[in-house]
Each structure stands twice: as C-alpha cells, then as structure tokens.
Amino acid sequence: MQVTINIPDFAPLALNSDLQELKKTIKLNSALMLYKKGKLSIEQASDFANLSIYEFLQECKNNQIAVLSASEEELKEELELLAKI
C-alpha cells in the first residue's frame, strides 16, 4: 500500500534534512507511535520503519518507549516459575 502526503517545500530545509531522510523520519515516528499505542507489534513496527527488530528496539530506547509490557507482578511470577525448574 502506498500513502501520499503533501510536504511543504520548506520542511526539509527547516528540519535540516533531504527528502529521503524526511521520509525515513516520518516512517520511524509513525511506527513508534503505532507501537506505543499498541496498534502494531514490535515486529510489525520494525517492518513499518524498515529497521531490524534490534534497531527498532534501540529507537524505542532512544525515545523512551517501553518495550516490556509485563507488570512487576507478572515478572515475579515468571521468576518464581523459573526458580522451580
């Protein structure tokens, strides 16, 4: 699927980037937002942004987006189960 958006001529200059860099930034920021809102999985979001999962995880870290959705209680339960093995 292809989506077309109109970008004002001043945008690349104002953001100090070329059109390709602006396209990458828009895709990355969209992927980060959709992942943060729970609309995309980490794998879907990394594909959306054309990044590996590891690169996308780094971008999440850079943008202070949590990638672990388990609660503290869930983590404790998991650790207790692992301790029994």
WONORGI-V424229 format. One record per residue. N is the residue number from 1. RES is the residue in three letters. SS is DSSP state (alpha for helix, beta for strand, coil for the rest). OMEGA is omega in radians with two decimals (NA if undefined). NEAR is the number of other C-alpha atoms within 10 Angstrom. Layout:
N;RES;SS;OMEGA;NEAR / N;RES;SS;OMEGA;NEAR
This chain:
1;MET;coil;3.12;2 / 2;GLN;coil;3.10;3 / 3;VAL;coil;3.13;4 / 4;THR;coil;3.04;5 / 5;ILE;coil;3.09;5 / 6;ASN;coil;3.14;5 / 7;ILE;coil;3.12;10 / 8;PRO;coil;-3.11;8 / 9;ASP;coil;-3.10;9 / 10;PHE;alpha;-3.02;9 / 11;ALA;alpha;3.14;13 / 12;PRO;alpha;3.13;16 / 13;LEU;alpha;-3.13;11 / 14;ALA;alpha;-3.13;8 / 15;LEU;coil;3.11;10 / 16;ASN;coil;3.11;11 / 17;SER;coil;3.06;13 / 18;ASP;coil;-3.06;11 / 19;LEU;alpha;3.12;14 / 20;GLN;alpha;3.13;10 / 21;GLU;alpha;3.10;13 / 22;LEU;alpha;3.10;16 / 23;LYS;alpha;3.12;12 / 24;LYS;alpha;-3.13;13 / 25;THR;alpha;3.13;14 / 26;ILE;alpha;3.13;13 / 27;LYS;alpha;-3.14;16 / 28;LEU;alpha;-3.12;21 / 29;ASN;alpha;3.08;14 / 30;SER;alpha;3.13;15 / 31;ALA;alpha;3.12;24 / 32;LEU;alpha;-3.13;24 / 33;MET;alpha;-3.13;16 / 34;LEU;alpha;3.08;17 / 35;TYR;alpha;-3.12;21 / 36;LYS;alpha;-3.14;17 / 37;LYS;coil;3.11;10 / 38;GLY;coil;-3.13;10 / 39;LYS;coil;3.12;12 / 40;LEU;coil;3.01;16 / 41;SER;coil;3.12;14 / 42;ILE;alpha;3.13;21 / 43;GLU;alpha;3.11;15 / 44;GLN;alpha;-3.12;15 / 45;ALA;alpha;3.12;25 / 46;SER;alpha;3.05;22 / 47;ASP;alpha;3.13;15 / 48;PHE;alpha;-3.10;16 / 49;ALA;coil;-3.08;21 / 50;ASN;coil;3.11;15 / 51;LEU;coil;2.97;15 / 52;SER;coil;3.11;13 / 53;ILE;alpha;-3.12;16 / 54;TYR;alpha;3.08;12 / 55;GLU;alpha;3.14;13 / 56;PHE;alpha;3.08;21 / 57;LEU;alpha;3.11;19 / 58;GLN;alpha;3.10;13 / 59;GLU;alpha;3.06;17 / 60;CYS;alpha;3.11;18 / 61;LYS;alpha;3.14;12 / 62;ASN;alpha;-3.10;9 / 63;ASN;coil;3.09;11 / 64;GLN;coil;3.08;9 / 65;ILE;coil;-3.11;15 / 66;ALA;coil;3.10;11 / 67;VAL;coil;3.11;12 / 68;LEU;coil;-3.06;6 / 69;SER;coil;3.14;8 / 70;ALA;coil;3.09;9 / 71;SER;coil;3.11;9 / 72;GLU;alpha;3.13;9 / 73;GLU;alpha;3.12;9 / 74;GLU;alpha;3.11;11 / 75;LEU;alpha;3.10;12 / 76;LYS;alpha;3.12;12 / 77;GLU;alpha;3.11;12 / 78;GLU;alpha;3.12;11 / 79;LEU;alpha;3.10;11 / 80;GLU;alpha;3.10;11 / 81;LEU;alpha;3.12;10 / 82;LEU;alpha;-3.13;9 / 83;ALA;alpha;-3.13;8 / 84;LYS;alpha;-3.11;6 / 85;ILE;coil;NA;5
